[in-house]
Amino acid sequence: MLKTRIAVIAVVLSFAITVASLAANPHIGTWKLNEPKSKIPAGMGKNNTVTYAEQKDKMKITVDGVDKNGKPTHSVWVGKFDGKAYPVKGNPISNAVAYRTVNDRTNDITALKDGKVMWSGRITVAPNGKSRTVTINGTDANGKKFTGKAVYDKG
């Protein structure tokens, strides 16, 4: 009977710790593009699904989408939200991304290609945790400035 109580308490504590750690970072989880609410710049690809997962002391971000021609894309970034650029694999536009924590619901992001800033923006999770908005601005390969907004729903 005592062993059963200890086991139940251990399971409850484990569950509570897991819930608390997930609640601590509202970015964790899978986000799906809400295209009608988004304003993707013409000629750009789109990220249909973005998944944030903790990986030890780093964050792993996996992005699946399509490029400007509709061809499927898949990229993975692993790093810290410390403002330093970490490599991204599979992204056709950038080969490094830097995230910086602004507050518990907001991160700044900068995408680089060979050290040159391609675009930058801000990612904000809504207070209810059910959606996130990514606003970006940059300059395309032809030197034309662009802005965009992508809205994602928690999946």
Long-range contacts (C-beta under 8 A, 24 or more apart in sequence): 21-54, 24-104, 25-52, 25-54, 25-104, 26-104, 26-105, 26-125, 26-129, 27-52, 27-59, 27-107, 27-123, 27-125, 27-132, 28-52, 28-53, 28-54, 29-154, 29-155, 30-154, 30-155, 31-132, 31-152, 31-153, 31-154, 31-155, 32-152, 32-153, 32-154, 32-155, 33-65, 33-150, 33-151, 33-152, 34-131, 34-151, 34-152, 34-153, 37-151, 38-148, 38-149, 38-150, 38-151, 39-148, 39-149, 40-148, 40-150, 41-140, 41-146, 41-147, 41-148, 43-68, 43-140, 44-68, 44-140, 44-146, 44-148, 45-73, 45-92, 45-93, 46-150, 47-150, 49-155, 50-152, 59-99, 63-91, 67-92, 81-107, 83-108, 85-110, 85-112, 93-118, 93-119, 94-118, 109-134, 109-136, 111-138, 119-146, 129-154, 130-154
